[in-house]
Amino acid sequence: MSEHHSGPVETGASMDYKEHEKTYDLFIAGTKYGTAILVALMIAMAAGFFGGAGLLGGFFIWIVLSVAGVFMMR
C-alpha cells in the first residue's frame, strides 16, 4: 500500500506467475479430489441408510470408494 509505482495504473505491480500457477494447480487438485471424496460419501450414505449396510458398512464403502476415486483421478 505504501509503495509508489511509476507508470500506468492498469499494469499494477509485477506478478509472480510461477507462484500463481502453483496456486491454481493446487486449487484444481483440491477441487478434483474433494469432489471425488464427497461423491463417495454420498454413495456410502445412501448405501448405509437405504441399502441396509449400516454405519460400519457405509464407512467401509466410503473408504473403498474414496481410495478408488483418488487412485483413478491421478
C-alpha positions in Angstrom: 0.0 0.0 0.0 2.8 2.4 0.8 4.8 1.6 -2.4 4.7 4.1 -5.1 4.7 2.7 -8.6 5.5 4.7 -11.6 3.7 4.0 -14.8 0.1 3.3 -15.8 -2.3 2.2 -13.1 -3.6 -0.6 -15.3 -0.4 -2.5 -15.3 -0.1 -2.5 -11.5 2.7 -4.3 -9.7 4.7 -7.1 -11.3 3.2 -10.6 -10.7 4.9 -13.8 -9.8 3.4 -16.0 -12.5 5.1 -19.2 -11.3 3.5 -18.8 -7.8 0.2 -18.0 -9.4 0.3 -21.2 -11.5 1.2 -23.3 -8.4 -1.8 -21.8 -6.5 -4.1 -22.5 -9.4 -2.9 -26.1 -9.8 -3.3 -26.7 -6.0 -6.9 -25.3 -6.2 -7.8 -27.5 -9.2 -6.3 -30.6 -7.4 -8.2 -29.8 -4.2 -11.4 -29.4 -6.1 -11.0 -32.6 -8.1 -10.1 -34.8 -5.1 -12.6 -33.1 -2.8 -15.4 -33.8 -5.3 -14.4 -37.4 -5.6 -14.4 -37.9 -1.8 -17.8 -36.1 -1.5 -19.4 -38.2 -4.2 -18.0 -41.3 -2.5 -19.5 -40.0 0.8 -23.0 -39.5 -0.8 -22.9 -43.0 -2.3 -21.8 -44.5 1.1 -24.6 -42.6 2.9 -27.2 -43.9 0.5 -25.9 -47.5 0.9 -25.8 -47.1 4.7 -29.3 -45.5 5.1 -31.3 -47.1 2.3 -29.3 -50.2 1.4 -29.1 -51.7 4.8 -25.3 -51.6 5.1 -25.5 -49.7 8.4 -22.9 -47.4 9.9 -19.9 -49.6 9.6 -20.8 -50.9 6.2 -21.3 -47.3 4.9 -18.0 -46.3 6.4 -16.2 -49.2 4.7 -17.9 -48.4 1.4 -16.8 -44.7 1.8 -13.2 -45.7 2.5 -13.1 -48.1 -0.5 -14.8 -45.6 -2.9 -12.6 -42.8 -1.7 -9.4 -44.7 -2.3 -10.6 -45.9 -5.7 -11.7 -42.4 -6.7 -8.5 -40.8 -5.7 -6.5 -43.5 -7.4 -8.5 -43.1 -10.7 -8.1 -39.3 -10.6 -4.2 -39.5 -10.5 
